[in-house]
Amino acid sequence: MKDKKQTVKDNLDIFDFTSDIAVNIKSLNLYYGNFQALKEVSMELKKNEITAMIGPSGCGKSTLLKTLNRMNDLVDGCRIEGSITIGEKDIYAKDIDLSALRKNVGMVFQKPNPFPMSVYDNVAFAPRTFGIRKKAELDEIVETSLKRASIWDELKDRLNKSALGLSGGQQQRLCIARSLAAQPKILLMDEPTSALDPISTGKIEELMSELVKDLTIVIVTHNMQQATRIADRTAFFYLGELVEFADTQTLFTCPADKRTENYITGRFG
Amino acid sequence: MADIKNMADINNMNVAAAPTLKSRRRGSKSKMKEVTAKIIFIVCALFSIVAVLGITGYILYGSVPALREVGVFNFLFGTLWSPEYGKYGILPMIVNSVIVTFGAAVIGGTVGVFTAVFLSYWCPEKFHLEYKGKNKAAARVAALINKINLRAVFDQVIKLLAGIPSIIYGLFGLEVLVPFLANMNSAGIGQGILACSILLSVMIIPTVASLSKNAIEAVPQSYYEGALALGNTKAQAVFRAVVPAARSGIVSSLILGIGRAMGEAMAVIWISGNRTLFPTGLFSYIRTLTTNIVMEMGYATDIHRSALIATGLVLLIFILIITLSLNLVPKDFKGKRGVKKLTSSCNSDVKYLRKGKVSEGLKIFAAICAALVAICLAAVVIYIVINGIANFSFDFFFSKQQIDTPTFAPAFFATLELIAISLVIALPIGIGAAIYLHEYAKPDSRPVKIIRTFIDTLSGIPSIVFGLFGNIVFARLLGGSSVLAGALTMTLVVLPTVIRSTEESLHAVPMTLREASYGLGANKVRTIFKVVLPSAFPGIATASILSIGRILGESAALVFTMGTTLTFTGNPAERGSSFTVLLYYCANEGLYMGQAYMLALILLIFSLLLNLAVYAIQKRVKKSH
């Protein structure tokens, strides 16, 4: 009896990802103090798709990304209106468990940020957070995660070396592996390749196309070619507004809005 | 206001630094000046090396007679210390020192590190009390509380805790801690291992906490955010990602704390119990290396005296090892052994569970530690203030000096002269050394690294060793203890503080100011004296205040260099007692406890004022930037 209660309390799978819509954003307004960074943004992100967010600097795309796993909570004076539903749950509800949310909605940052630990300890960080201590289990998770991030072959012989000794591209893929080890359903990527060389970028793009088979990816990018290469659908933001959100093909070939056209043809200020 | 003043300064500088035809004509002479100045700065910088080598050399030299007579092995490993019978074995004291230091490192280190974690991540900067009632007084109180910046308060708490003189800790230990502990055990003994460990813990907390805090705050924010994004709670992120990343800084802070605990003499002298045997329990009387010197140096002669110097040598070697081990702390994570081969044969369904109770517990523990630190300070301060006021006597302050009763005036003048002479010597040398290190030498070049190592070593040498050195060199040279001998000793003690603080302020002077001066054709010496040093003035003022604080609170280095007397003629070449030394004298035999409390209160007030002065300077510097 007690055991059962324990598992209910410990259950981290509080999200229900059976429906087609992974994320549902409804009339979202976000303020930094008096400045409004997002205006009435509404969008539905589909499961097992890559959604790209593009737009000029300061358009609010990174801000929106951060609201999806509530990393914006760390910003002082950040206030939010509207709702975001992930896996049938309002993630801004009072009783939401941030740990569970962030376990299910992983994030890869613009600059690779491996911890100053070994490769192994980096990847095992999240599983350990969630109570996995057995070496065999950890080993399995580390290996699968590194394989999923297609960096296993490069790193399998240096698992106990410091992660800080890796190249930038390797560090970023390690960070992806580290996120995957938490077994997320959604992966948020904030300009994950902007600090990397073209070859590493190619590898990460390839990896994303592979990963999207079992999870949902949201990527913020400055690079429009990248969006056309990998995204199923693309959203264009301008001055905190969602201007247009459509199939990548459609958005880039026949945009509906003048502002989108100006941006993708490079005629923007 | 500050801006206008700065503008005026810059104008003056430009005028002062502009080259004239005259100065150009005297080119060779000014070149001579340049070279002379550089040589002087180098000599100042080398002074620290000379000081360390000199201290080590003289202590070694003074130890030789005893070591030769007793034998190095018998001295180190002998278990009997009985000067009357010519027995000089210090093993019990080595063991006692190590145990007490270990105890302090465990208690003080834990409390210090966790306090640092609390201050960096949980201590609220502002309270957000809302009061909706109508009572105006209550509303005012709420508003007042909201104004308090708790983090700034804690910073000051730690600084004050660091600024309280050892001898006051000793007095507190003797009168409060020992009776308290005595009530706790059946034997009714308060002195010993536990009392010393606890008191030393309190004394190393400021060192550990402030340095650990720096290390924790230097950890990139991305580690914290990275851990949060992986589903860690705040407490988990702090204890699993941030703190491990700060470990090299934390370890360094612990090592410095250990050095401090090992070398402390005056705080434990009254609470150790003074028995030269191995400890038998937490409450058994002990004698440490430092207290061995203080207890007997006053009357020892010949081999006995040499054996005490040799005790100092052993202590010095311990401290040198501790200080040098700082360099061995790896700065970065380089990888570790552990994962040999993956054994991923497990195909079970791995279940992720919600965890984090341990981290939550650690968070609460961190808050408790911080509270404990504040309570420690409050306890010492309140105790001294109450007893100081309760024992106030008009006679102490205003009666003429007497041979048999402690009075305020002689101690006041002796302290004043002590501070003045020490600063007059230490400031120029320290500032010169800082100028060489920052303005002349290539940063991180070999000579700079060597000089820095020696400065660090000098700052790690325990007061009592300085005292021994001052006693066998300065006091002998000057024909006995005197205020001057004390001042010369204190010069060595405060030198590292002066150098470091000056260097920091030189670092804060923008490069562009120097470039502007060179651009106007001023040479290096002129640039340094007319442009750099005036801008670095706040730092030099801070250096002076910190030095005054250190001199005011010092006791172990002065007892055997200034002499304990109740009178003072005003002539620095004669014996005199500073406040601390007089306090030691008053409380040591328990004859003048009232005067001891008054002196403790005076010292406390002075250290509070000095803290305030530093705070004011730093606030002003911040404002003007």
Contacts between the chains, C-beta under 8 A, distances in Angstrom:
chain1	res1	chain2	res2	distance
A	9	B	354	7.2
A	10	B	353	4.4
A	10	B	354	4.7
A	11	B	354	7.7
A	12	B	231	8.0
A	12	B	352	5.4
A	12	B	353	7.2
A	12	B	354	5.8
A	69	B	229	6.5
A	71	B	225	6.7
A	71	B	228	6.9
A	71	B	229	6.2
A	74	B	225	6.8
A	74	B	228	7.3
A	97	B	354	7.4
A	98	B	233	7.2
A	99	B	231	4.8
A	99	B	232	6.9
A	99	B	233	5.5
A	99	B	354	6.5
A	99	B	356	7.0
A	100	B	231	7.0
A	100	B	354	7.1
A	101	B	231	7.7
A	102	B	228	6.5
A	102	B	229	5.8
A	102	B	230	6.7
A	102	B	231	4.1
A	102	B	232	7.8
A	103	B	230	7.4
A	103	B	231	3.4
A	103	B	352	6.9
A	104	B	231	7.9
A	106	B	229	6.8
A	106	B	230	7.2
A	107	B	229	4.0
A	109	B	222	6.7
A	109	B	225	7.3
A	109	B	226	6.9
A	109	B	229	7.5
A	111	B	222	6.8
A	113	B	220	7.4
A	113	B	222	3.8
A	113	B	223	6.7
A	113	B	225	7.4
A	113	B	226	4.6
A	114	B	226	8.0
A	115	B	223	5.7
A	115	B	226	6.7
A	115	B	227	7.5
A	115	B	241	5.6
A	115	B	244	7.7
A	115	B	245	6.6
A	116	B	223	7.6
A	116	B	244	7.6
A	116	B	245	5.1
A	116	B	332	6.6
A	116	B	333	4.2
A	117	B	244	7.0
A	117	B	333	6.3
A	118	B	333	7.9
A	118	B	335	5.8
A	118	B	336	6.1
A	118	B	338	7.0
A	118	B	339	7.2
A	120	B	338	7.3
A	120	B	339	4.7
A	125	B	227	7.1
A	125	B	230	6.1
A	125	B	240	7.2
A	125	B	241	7.5
A	126	B	230	4.2
A	126	B	231	6.1
A	126	B	232	7.8
A	127	B	350	7.6
A	127	B	352	7.0
A	128	B	240	7.6
A	129	B	227	8.0
A	129	B	230	6.5
A	129	B	231	6.1
A	129	B	232	5.1
A	129	B	236	5.8
A	129	B	240	7.0
A	129	B	355	6.5
A	129	B	356	7.4
A	130	B	231	7.0
A	130	B	352	3.9
A	130	B	353	5.6
A	130	B	354	6.9
A	130	B	355	5.9
A	131	B	352	7.1
A	131	B	353	3.9
A	131	B	354	7.6
A	131	B	355	4.1
A	132	B	350	6.2
A	132	B	352	6.9
A	132	B	353	7.9
A	134	B	346	7.4
A	135	B	343	6.5
A	136	B	343	5.4
A	136	B	344	6.7
A	136	B	345	6.5
A	136	B	346	3.8
A	137	B	346	5.6
A	137	B	348	7.1
A	137	B	350	4.9
A	139	B	342	4.2
A	139	B	343	5.3
A	139	B	344	4.3
A	139	B	346	7.5
A	140	B	342	8.0
A	140	B	344	4.0
A	140	B	346	5.3
A	140	B	347	7.7
A	140	B	350	7.2
A	141	B	350	6.5
A	142	B	342	7.0
A	142	B	344	7.9
A	143	B	342	5.6
A	143	B	344	4.9
A	144	B	344	8.0
A	156	B	342	8.0
A	158	B	335	8.0
A	159	B	339	4.8
A	159	B	342	7.5
A	160	B	335	5.8
A	160	B	336	6.2
A	160	B	337	6.3
A	160	B	338	5.4
A	160	B	339	4.7
A	161	B	335	4.1
A	162	B	332	7.4
A	162	B	333	5.0
A	162	B	334	5.6
A	162	B	335	4.4
A	164	B	332	6.9
A	164	B	333	6.8
A	165	B	335	7.3
A	175	B	226	7.5
A	178	B	226	7.9
A	178	B	230	6.8
A	179	B	229	7.5
A	179	B	230	6.7
A	182	B	230	5.3
A	182	B	231	5.6
A	182	B	352	7.8
A	183	B	352	6.7
